[in-house]
Every structure is written in structure tokens, then in C-alpha cells.
Amino acid sequence: MKSLVTIQSAALVALSSAAFAEPFAGVMDIEIDAPHHGRSMSGAVWYPAQQIGQPEVYDENAVFYGTEVLRDAPLSPGTYPVVVLSHGLGGNIRSTMWLSAALAAKGALVINVNHPNSSTWDMNFQAGLEHGTRARDLSVALDWLQTSEFAGAMSDEITAAGFSYGGWTALSLGGLRGNHEGYVQSCRQADGRSTHCADIENAGVDLASLDVEAWNAAYRDARVTGVIAVDPGLHWGLTSNEAAALAVPAMMIGLGEGQDRLFATDFSVATGSGFGALVPDAEQVLIAPARHFSMLPLASPRVKQS
């Protein structure tokens, strides 16, 4: 619990220096057309809500506790910073619902989507590794928000945030570019230490066969003014050329140290990819004790006892 609260606090501090009242979090489920996928994608908007009606527990299940929200409640009048939030590989918008609700309660508009091909109930490993589509998902989500009923409440402060694979997605919107050759080589040299490289191999995906041009392309969204990446992935094999394209202030949060640190997301110089040294201007925070999956909602006692 301590680790989760610390992550939340670090993210909140990075979002805005403005002081907001602390209303209840509202949530509205949405469906957004995603032409680059040829289909729609589901998602949610989390927002400061007027306290009308009774709160309900959002998406509690046999594994995780839910989060209290006011579903479809009216938006509390005001102008709020925006967070576009990306889940990890195989995750979904519920994976970070505790953070979405906390940010909304602190005075932010948060929008997130279930990324096609790389979410819990929509998983295609080959297509999901085309990481640029995830960045486009978030840009399309911002397009939707700017024409929605929430448009008038948006400030010009727009933060791209994400966890794990979603951390890379957020950094992409801030301008960071991929290095396909570097990542392929890093997996060849990982010697079983990288869970992500192992998952790629176990899924029967030939990383080297992915579209090099698309992998290395720029996915910068000029509307994004800052980035928060929690235990981001895909940064192995980068050079100063790709790192120099990161065009906005960034915070990178690492989870755990020593044996608790996930090799695939370790951006340190001493034990990881060294990516942190390529972006010295980024604020870098290490939270310990913690593990990679400390970002998930709190597990119910039934899971802990199993």
C-alpha cells in the first residue's frame, strides 16, 4: 500500500502546481472510433464530479478491489489539466483505475482506452508489438476529448502517462523514438533476463520481422506538454539520437531495486538499459520497496490466501 500511495503522490505532484478542491471522481464509459485499427476502442473518462447521487464501486471482482466513483455524474465546473493514460501490455483501463480516480479527485480530466491488440481481452502479440498504434490510440482519444462535452473543461496542460508498455507509449507522445535494431539486439543478448523478450519468443513472434520504419517513426503529439512513465518498457538499445527527440519535461518512475527490479523495465545505468543517462533532464524517481506490479489495484484477501 505504501508503494501505491507514493506512486500516486509522485504523479500528482508532476501533474500541476495549481491547487484544486478535492471533489469525488466521476467516470463515464466511452467508445471511440479508431480508423487506424478499422474498428472502435472502448475506454473511460474520469473527472471531478458534482456530488450528486450515490457512489458505487467500479469494477470490483474476485481478484482486485474496486474503486468508489460517481458513474455518469455531472462534471464539476472548472478548468482542469488533462491526463491521457496508457495501460501495460495485456492490461486494460481497470489496471490503473485507482490512479485514474485519484487524479480525477485531485482535479484532473483523465482519459484512457483499452488498446486494441494489446489489452486483456483483445490480445494479438504480433500486432500489439507495433507500438506506434498505441500512441495513435492516445492521440485519437485526445481528438475525441476535444470534441466532447468535456472540451470546455480542458486546460492547455496535457500529460501523457503510462505504466510499463504504456510508459513507452507515453514517452512516444512526448517525442521519444524507437530503435528497432537496438531492441532486437538487446533481446538477443538478454540471456533470459528480460521477461518481455522471453514473452515475445514464447509467443512465436519474430521481433526482427516487425516493420522497422514504423518502429523507428516519430509519434509526437504536439498537444502533450509533459510525460510521466512508470516502469516503462522498450527503452533497451536506444541511443542519444532517439533520446534527443524527447521534446517535453518528463518524469520516469522506477519500481523496486535489487532482485525486486524488473530487468525489462530497468532504465538505470548500473543494472539496466542505461536509458536514464540518455535523458538527464528527465526527473527520475526510484520507489522501493516495490515491484513492477505494485501499480495494479490492491488484490482482495481471497487472492492473497490462494
Stockholm file with secondary structure:
# STOCKHOLM 1.0

chainA/1-306         MKSLVTIQSAALVALSSAAFAEPFAGVMDIEIDAPHHGRSMSGAVWYPAQQIGQPEVYDENAVFYGTEVLRDAPLSPGTYPVVVLSHGLGGNIRSTMWLSAALAAKGALVINVNHPNSSTWDMNFQAGLEHGTRARDLSVALDWLQTSEFAGAMSDEITAAGFSYGGWTALSLGGLRGNHEGYVQSCRQADGRSTHCADIENAGVDLASLDVEAWNAAYRDARVTGVIAVDPGLHWGLTSNEAAALAVPAMMIGLGEGQDRLFATDFSVATGSGFGALVPDAEQVLIAPARHFSMLPLASPRVKQS
#=GR chainA/1-306 SS CHHHHHHHHHHHHHHCSSCCCCCEEEEEEEEEEETTTTEEEEEEEEEEECCCSCCEEESCCSSBCCEEEEETCCBCSSCEEEEEEECCTTBCGGGGHHHHHHHHHTTCEEEEECCTTEETTEECHHHHTCTHHHHHHHHHHHHHHHTSTTGGGEEEEEEEEEETHHHHHHHHHTTCCCCHHHHHHHHHTSTTCCHHHHHHHHTTCCGGGSCHHHHHSCCCCTTCCEEEEESCCSCTTCCHHHHTTCCSCEEEEEECCGGGSCGGGCCCTTTSCCHHHHCTTSEEEEECSCCGGGGSCCBCHHHHHC
#=GC SS_cons         CHHHHHHHHHHHHHHCSSCCCCCEEEEEEEEEEETTTTEEEEEEEEEEECCCSCCEEESCCSSBCCEEEEETCCBCSSCEEEEEEECCTTBCGGGGHHHHHHHHHTTCEEEEECCTTEETTEECHHHHTCTHHHHHHHHHHHHHHHTSTTGGGEEEEEEEEEETHHHHHHHHHTTCCCCHHHHHHHHHTSTTCCHHHHHHHHTTCCGGGSCHHHHHSCCCCTTCCEEEEESCCSCTTCCHHHHTTCCSCEEEEEECCGGGSCGGGCCCTTTSCCHHHHCTTSEEEEECSCCGGGGSCCBCHHHHHC
//
